[in-house]
């Protein structure tokens, strides 16, 4: 190996994730391995919804949606706000919306690209 190759590898190593962050990222994506969570995120990408309405649009029970929302909240993918007796859920921030949008667009691309 030439000196240039060692220098390049040294520079690359500076950009490799440390094990703790790699573990957190793996847990984050493991959370997204459930198709029902993606369906919930897709509904929330359109705007805030109450659990009752969310359950209706994704065709799941309210308790099942609540369970999934707890998991998504734990991973900081969704947020909630109270308005009187109503609780509205939405995507946590633009990062989550962009992640959803980018993955969806990527999967819609043809293999010819």
LUMMAR-307292 format. One record per residue: residue number from 1; z, x, y of N, C-alpha, C, CB in turn; residue in three letters. Coordinates in Angstrom, 2 decimals. Glycine has a CB too. Layout:
N
PT, nr, nzz, nxx, nyy, cazz, caxx, cayy, czz, cxx, cyy, cbzz, cbxx, cbyy, rest
PT, NUM, Z, X, Y, Z, X, Y, Z, X, Y, Z, X, Y, ALA
...
This chain:
113
PT, nr, nzz, nxx, nyy, cazz, caxx, cayy, czz, cxx, cyy, cbzz, cbxx, cbyy, rest
PT, 1, 0.00, 0.83, -1.17, 0.00, 0.00, 0.00, 0.00, 0.89, 1.25, 1.21, -0.95, -0.01, UNK
PT, 2, -0.76, 0.51, 2.22, -0.82, 1.30, 3.44, 0.35, 0.95, 4.35, -2.15, 1.06, 4.18, UNK
PT, 3, 0.58, 1.77, 5.35, 1.64, 1.52, 6.32, 1.42, 0.20, 7.04, 1.70, 2.67, 7.34, UNK
PT, 4, 0.15, -0.12, 7.33, -0.16, -1.39, 8.00, 0.26, -2.59, 7.16, -1.65, -1.48, 8.31, UNK
PT, 5, 0.07, -2.49, 5.85, 0.44, -3.60, 4.98, 1.96, -3.78, 4.95, -0.08, -3.37, 3.55, UNK
PT, 6, 2.71, -2.67, 4.94, 4.17, -2.78, 4.98, 4.63, -3.40, 6.29, 4.81, -1.40, 4.80, UNK
PT, 7, 4.01, -3.01, 7.38, 4.36, -3.58, 8.69, 4.08, -5.08, 8.69, 3.57, -2.89, 9.83, UNK
PT, 8, 2.95, -5.47, 8.16, 2.59, -6.88, 8.11, 3.60, -7.67, 7.27, 1.18, -7.06, 7.53, UNK
PT, 9, 3.99, -7.14, 6.13, 4.98, -7.82, 5.28, 6.32, -7.92, 5.99, 5.15, -7.08, 3.94, UNK
PT, 10, 6.68, -6.91, 6.71, 7.92, -6.92, 7.47, 7.89, -8.02, 8.53, 8.18, -5.56, 8.11, UNK
PT, 11, 6.77, -8.17, 9.20, 6.62, -9.22, 10.20, 6.66, -10.60, 9.56, 5.31, -9.05, 10.98, UNK
PT, 12, 6.02, -10.72, 8.42, 6.00, -12.01, 7.71, 7.41, -12.39, 7.29, 5.07, -11.95, 6.48, UNK
PT, 13, 8.19, -11.43, 6.78, 9.56, -11.71, 6.34, 10.40, -12.32, 7.46, 10.23, -10.42, 5.84, UNK
PT, 14, 10.12, -11.96, 8.69, 10.86, -12.50, 9.83, 10.63, -13.99, 10.01, 10.48, -11.76, 11.11, UNK
PT, 15, 9.54, -14.49, 9.45, 9.20, -15.91, 9.59, 9.55, -16.74, 8.36, 7.74, -16.04, 9.89, UNK
PT, 16, 9.98, -16.09, 7.30, 10.34, -16.81, 6.08, 11.69, -17.48, 6.29, 10.39, -15.84, 4.85, UNK
PT, 17, 11.78, -18.73, 5.88, 13.03, -19.50, 6.03, 14.18, -18.82, 5.30, 12.84, -20.92, 5.50, UNK
PT, 18, 15.37, -18.91, 5.90, 16.55, -18.46, 5.14, 16.86, -19.53, 4.10, 17.79, -18.20, 6.09, UNK
PT, 19, 17.62, -19.18, 3.10, 17.85, -20.07, 1.95, 18.56, -21.36, 2.37, 18.68, -19.35, 0.87, UNK
PT, 20, 19.46, -21.28, 3.33, 20.19, -22.49, 3.75, 19.24, -23.50, 4.40, 21.33, -22.12, 4.74, UNK
PT, 21, 18.36, -23.03, 5.28, 17.42, -23.96, 5.92, 16.40, -24.46, 4.90, 16.70, -23.28, 7.10, UNK
PT, 22, 15.97, -23.61, 4.00, 15.03, -24.04, 2.95, 15.66, -25.14, 2.10, 14.60, -22.84, 2.06, UNK
PT, 23, 16.95, -25.01, 1.81, 17.66, -26.02, 1.02, 17.73, -27.34, 1.78, 19.08, -25.53, 0.67, UNK
PT, 24, 18.04, -27.29, 3.09, 18.10, -28.51, 3.89, 16.73, -29.19, 3.95, 18.60, -28.20, 5.30, UNK
PT, 25, 15.68, -28.39, 4.06, 14.33, -28.96, 4.11, 13.98, -29.60, 2.76, 13.29, -27.88, 4.47, UNK
PT, 26, 14.37, -28.97, 1.67, 14.11, -29.54, 0.35, 14.83, -30.88, 0.19, 14.54, -28.57, -0.77, UNK
PT, 27, 16.07, -30.95, 0.66, 16.83, -32.20, 0.59, 16.19, -33.28, 1.47, 18.29, -31.97, 1.03, UNK
PT, 28, 15.70, -32.87, 2.62, 15.02, -33.79, 3.53, 13.81, -34.42, 2.84, 14.59, -33.07, 4.83, UNK
PT, 29, 12.97, -33.58, 2.23, 11.77, -34.09, 1.58, 12.10, -34.83, 0.29, 10.80, -32.96, 1.30, UNK
PT, 30, 13.20, -34.48, -0.37, 13.61, -35.23, -1.56, 13.97, -36.66, -1.16, 14.83, -34.55, -2.26, UNK
PT, 31, 14.57, -36.81, 0.01, 14.89, -38.15, 0.52, 13.62, -38.97, 0.67, 15.63, -38.05, 1.87, UNK
PT, 32, 12.54, -38.33, 1.03, 11.27, -39.03, 1.25, 10.46, -39.21, -0.02, 10.45, -38.27, 2.26, UNK
PT, 33, 11.05, -38.91, -1.16, 10.31, -39.04, -2.42, 10.29, -40.47, -2.95, 10.90, -38.12, -3.45, UNK
PT, 34, 10.95, -41.38, -2.27, 11.01, -42.78, -2.70, 9.99, -43.60, -1.92, 12.44, -43.36, -2.49, UNK
PT, 35, 9.07, -44.28, -2.62, 8.03, -45.06, -1.91, 8.59, -46.18, -1.05, 7.06, -45.63, -2.91, UNK
PT, 36, 9.71, -46.78, -1.46, 10.28, -47.85, -0.63, 10.78, -47.32, 0.70, 11.43, -48.54, -1.38, UNK
PT, 37, 11.27, -46.10, 0.73, 11.70, -45.51, 2.00, 10.51, -45.29, 2.91, 12.44, -44.17, 1.75, UNK
PT, 38, 9.37, -44.89, 2.34, 8.16, -44.73, 3.14, 7.70, -46.07, 3.69, 7.03, -44.09, 2.31, UNK
PT, 39, 7.82, -47.13, 2.89, 7.43, -48.46, 3.36, 8.32, -48.90, 4.51, 7.50, -49.48, 2.23, UNK
PT, 40, 9.61, -48.61, 4.41, 10.54, -48.94, 5.49, 10.19, -48.14, 6.74, 12.00, -48.65, 5.06, UNK
PT, 41, 9.93, -46.84, 6.57, 9.55, -46.02, 7.72, 8.26, -46.52, 8.35, 9.40, -44.56, 7.29, UNK
PT, 42, 7.32, -46.96, 7.53, 6.04, -47.44, 8.08, 6.26, -48.70, 8.92, 5.04, -47.73, 6.95, UNK
PT, 43, 7.16, -49.56, 8.47, 7.47, -50.76, 9.25, 8.17, -50.37, 10.55, 8.35, -51.73, 8.44, UNK
PT, 44, 9.09, -49.43, 10.49, 9.83, -49.01, 11.68, 8.96, -48.21, 12.64, 11.03, -48.20, 11.28, UNK
PT, 45, 7.85, -47.67, 12.15, 6.93, -46.94, 13.03, 6.28, -47.90, 14.04, 5.83, -46.22, 12.19, UNK
PT, 46, 6.31, -49.20, 13.75, 5.75, -50.18, 14.68, 6.76, -50.60, 15.73, 5.26, -51.41, 13.91, UNK
PT, 47, 8.05, -50.34, 15.49, 9.10, -50.71, 16.44, 10.38, -51.07, 15.73, 8.64, -51.86, 17.30, UNK
PT, 48, 11.40, -51.41, 16.51, 12.71, -51.74, 15.96, 12.66, -53.07, 15.21, 13.75, -51.81, 17.08, UNK
PT, 49, 13.46, -53.13, 14.14, 13.57, -54.37, 13.36, 14.99, -54.56, 12.88, 12.59, -54.35, 12.15, UNK
PT, 50, 15.38, -55.82, 12.71, 16.66, -56.13, 12.07, 16.49, -56.01, 10.56, 17.16, -57.57, 12.47, UNK
PT, 51, 17.59, -55.82, 9.86, 17.54, -55.68, 8.40, 16.85, -56.88, 7.78, 18.95, -55.52, 7.81, UNK
PT, 52, 17.18, -58.07, 8.24, 16.60, -59.30, 7.69, 15.07, -59.29, 7.83, 17.19, -60.54, 8.41, UNK
PT, 53, 14.59, -58.91, 9.00, 13.15, -58.88, 9.24, 12.48, -57.75, 8.47, 12.87, -58.74, 10.73, UNK
PT, 54, 13.17, -56.62, 8.42, 12.65, -55.48, 7.67, 12.53, -55.83, 6.18, 13.57, -54.25, 7.86, UNK
PT, 55, 13.55, -56.49, 5.65, 13.52, -56.91, 4.24, 12.34, -57.85, 3.99, 14.84, -57.60, 3.84, UNK
PT, 56, 12.08, -58.72, 4.94, 10.97, -59.66, 4.80, 9.62, -58.93, 4.78, 11.00, -60.68, 5.93, UNK
PT, 57, 9.41, -58.00, 5.71, 8.09, -57.36, 5.80, 7.83, -56.37, 4.67, 7.97, -56.65, 7.11, UNK
PT, 58, 8.88, -55.78, 4.09, 8.65, -54.85, 2.97, 8.90, -55.52, 1.62, 9.56, -53.62, 3.11, UNK
PT, 59, 9.22, -56.82, 1.65, 9.41, -57.62, 0.43, 10.49, -57.02, -0.48, 8.10, -57.73, -0.33, UNK
PT, 60, 11.65, -56.79, 0.12, 12.82, -56.30, -0.62, 14.02, -57.15, -0.21, 13.08, -54.77, -0.34, UNK
PT, 61, 15.07, -57.09, -0.99, 16.30, -57.81, -0.62, 16.97, -57.09, 0.55, 17.27, -57.92, -1.83, UNK
PT, 62, 17.76, -57.84, 1.29, 18.48, -57.24, 2.41, 19.43, -56.14, 1.93, 19.27, -58.31, 3.18, UNK
PT, 63, 20.08, -56.36, 0.81, 21.01, -55.34, 0.31, 20.26, -54.07, -0.09, 21.80, -55.88, -0.88, UNK
PT, 64, 19.08, -54.21, -0.69, 18.29, -53.03, -1.06, 17.82, -52.27, 0.18, 17.07, -53.45, -1.92, UNK
PT, 65, 17.40, -53.01, 1.20, 16.97, -52.38, 2.45, 18.16, -51.68, 3.10, 16.35, -53.42, 3.41, UNK
PT, 66, 19.31, -52.34, 3.14, 20.51, -51.73, 3.73, 20.86, -50.43, 3.01, 21.69, -52.71, 3.66, UNK
PT, 67, 20.77, -50.44, 1.70, 21.05, -49.23, 0.93, 20.09, -48.09, 1.31, 20.93, -49.52, -0.59, UNK
PT, 68, 18.81, -48.42, 1.40, 17.82, -47.40, 1.77, 18.04, -46.92, 3.21, 16.39, -47.96, 1.62, UNK
PT, 69, 18.40, -47.83, 4.10, 18.66, -47.45, 5.49, 19.86, -46.51, 5.60, 18.89, -48.70, 6.35, UNK
PT, 70, 20.87, -46.72, 4.77, 22.03, -45.80, 4.76, 21.59, -44.39, 4.41, 23.11, -46.28, 3.77, UNK
PT, 71, 20.73, -44.29, 3.41, 20.22, -42.97, 3.01, 19.38, -42.36, 4.13, 19.39, -43.08, 1.71, UNK
PT, 72, 18.51, -43.15, 4.72, 17.66, -42.65, 5.80, 18.48, -42.27, 7.03, 16.62, -43.71, 6.17, UNK
PT, 73, 19.56, -43.01, 7.29, 20.44, -42.66, 8.41, 21.17, -41.35, 8.15, 21.46, -43.77, 8.66, UNK
PT, 74, 21.62, -41.17, 6.91, 22.33, -39.94, 6.55, 21.46, -38.71, 6.79, 22.77, -39.99, 5.08, UNK
PT, 75, 20.17, -38.85, 6.53, 19.24, -37.73, 6.74, 18.67, -37.72, 8.16, 18.09, -37.80, 5.73, UNK
PT, 76, 19.20, -38.58, 9.03, 18.82, -38.64, 10.44, 17.34, -39.00, 10.64, 19.11, -37.32, 11.10, UNK
PT, 77, 16.85, -39.87, 9.78, 15.47, -40.36, 9.91, 15.39, -41.65, 10.69, 14.86, -40.55, 8.54, UNK
PT, 78, 16.46, -42.44, 10.65, 16.50, -43.70, 11.39, 17.79, -43.76, 12.21, 16.39, -44.91, 10.43, UNK
PT, 79, 17.76, -44.62, 13.21, 18.92, -44.87, 14.05, 19.12, -46.37, 14.12, 18.75, -44.25, 15.48, UNK
PT, 80, 20.27, -46.77, 14.63, 20.49, -48.19, 14.84, 21.15, -48.41, 16.18, 21.35, -48.79, 13.70, UNK
PT, 81, 21.00, -49.63, 16.67, 21.69, -50.03, 17.89, 22.10, -51.49, 17.73, 20.78, -49.83, 19.16, UNK
PT, 82, 23.22, -51.81, 18.32, 23.73, -53.18, 18.27, 23.40, -53.88, 19.58, 25.26, -53.22, 18.00, UNK
PT, 83, 23.00, -55.12, 19.43, 22.74, -55.99, 20.59, 23.41, -57.32, 20.27, 21.19, -56.16, 20.88, UNK
PT, 84, 24.63, -57.47, 20.72, 25.41, -58.65, 20.34, 25.72, -58.60, 18.86, 24.64, -59.96, 20.69, UNK
PT, 85, 25.33, -59.65, 18.16, 25.56, -59.70, 16.71, 24.41, -59.10, 15.92, 25.79, -61.13, 16.26, UNK
PT, 86, 23.35, -58.74, 16.60, 22.17, -58.17, 15.93, 22.25, -56.65, 15.88, 20.89, -58.62, 16.64, UNK
PT, 87, 21.79, -56.10, 14.77, 21.68, -54.65, 14.62, 20.21, -54.34, 14.39, 22.58, -54.11, 13.42, UNK
PT, 88, 19.66, -53.50, 15.24, 18.26, -53.12, 15.16, 18.13, -51.69, 14.68, 17.57, -53.30, 16.53, UNK
PT, 89, 17.20, -51.48, 13.77, 16.92, -50.14, 13.26, 15.57, -49.67, 13.78, 16.94, -50.12, 11.70, UNK
PT, 90, 15.48, -48.37, 13.98, 14.23, -47.77, 14.42, 14.16, -46.33, 13.94, 14.10, -47.83, 15.96, UNK
PT, 91, 13.02, -45.72, 14.13, 12.89, -44.31, 13.78, 13.78, -43.50, 14.71, 11.41, -43.84, 13.87, UNK
PT, 92, 14.34, -42.43, 14.19, 15.31, -41.63, 14.95, 14.72, -41.07, 16.23, 15.82, -40.49, 14.09, UNK
PT, 93, 13.52, -40.52, 16.16, 12.91, -39.94, 17.35, 11.42, -39.71, 17.11, 13.60, -38.60, 17.73, UNK
PT, 94, 10.77, -39.12, 18.10, 9.33, -38.88, 17.99, 8.97, -37.92, 16.87, 8.80, -38.34, 19.30, UNK
PT, 95, 9.88, -37.01, 16.51, 9.60, -36.10, 15.40, 9.35, -36.88, 14.11, 10.77, -35.11, 15.21, UNK
PT, 96, 10.16, -37.89, 13.88, 10.03, -38.68, 12.66, 8.75, -39.51, 12.72, 11.26, -39.60, 12.46, UNK
PT, 97, 8.46, -40.10, 13.88, 7.21, -40.84, 14.02, 6.02, -39.92, 13.77, 7.11, -41.48, 15.42, UNK
PT, 98, 6.03, -38.75, 14.36, 4.93, -37.79, 14.20, 4.80, -37.33, 12.76, 5.12, -36.58, 15.12, UNK
PT, 99, 5.93, -37.11, 12.09, 5.89, -36.73, 10.68, 5.23, -37.83, 9.85, 7.32, -36.45, 10.15, UNK
PT, 100, 5.66, -39.08, 10.08, 5.07, -40.22, 9.37, 3.56, -40.30, 9.64, 5.76, -41.54, 9.79, UNK
PT, 101, 3.19, -40.26, 10.92, 1.79, -40.37, 11.31, 0.95, -39.23, 10.74, 1.67, -40.40, 12.84, UNK
PT, 102, 1.44, -38.00, 10.85, 0.68, -36.84, 10.38, 0.47, -36.87, 8.86, 1.39, -35.55, 10.78, UNK
PT, 103, 1.49, -37.24, 8.13, 1.36, -37.30, 6.67, 0.40, -38.42, 6.29, 2.73, -37.52, 5.99, UNK
PT, 104, 0.53, -39.56, 6.95, -0.36, -40.69, 6.66, -1.81, -40.31, 6.95, 0.04, -41.91, 7.49, UNK
PT, 105, -2.06, -39.68, 8.09, -3.42, -39.26, 8.42, -3.93, -38.20, 7.45, -3.48, -38.72, 9.84, UNK
PT, 106, -3.07, -37.28, 7.08, -3.47, -36.22, 6.13, -3.92, -36.84, 4.80, -2.31, -35.22, 5.89, UNK
PT, 107, -3.17, -37.82, 4.32, -3.51, -38.44, 3.04, -4.77, -39.29, 3.12, -2.35, -39.30, 2.56, UNK
PT, 108, -5.11, -39.74, 4.32, -6.34, -40.53, 4.50, -7.58, -39.67, 4.65, -6.21, -41.42, 5.70, UNK
PT, 109, -7.41, -38.36, 4.85, -8.56, -37.47, 4.98, -9.28, -37.34, 3.65, -8.12, -36.08, 5.49, UNK
PT, 110, -10.56, -37.12, 3.74, -11.32, -36.90, 2.51, -11.10, -35.46, 2.04, -12.85, -37.17, 2.73, UNK
PT, 111, -11.37, -35.22, 0.79, -11.23, -33.87, 0.22, -12.33, -32.94, 0.67, -11.21, -33.93, -1.29, UNK
PT, 112, -13.32, -33.46, 1.37, -14.46, -32.65, 1.81, -14.11, -31.76, 2.99, -15.63, -33.54, 2.19, UNK
PT, 113, -13.01, -32.04, 3.67, -12.65, -31.27, 4.87, -12.22, -29.87, 4.54, -11.54, -31.96, 5.64, UNK
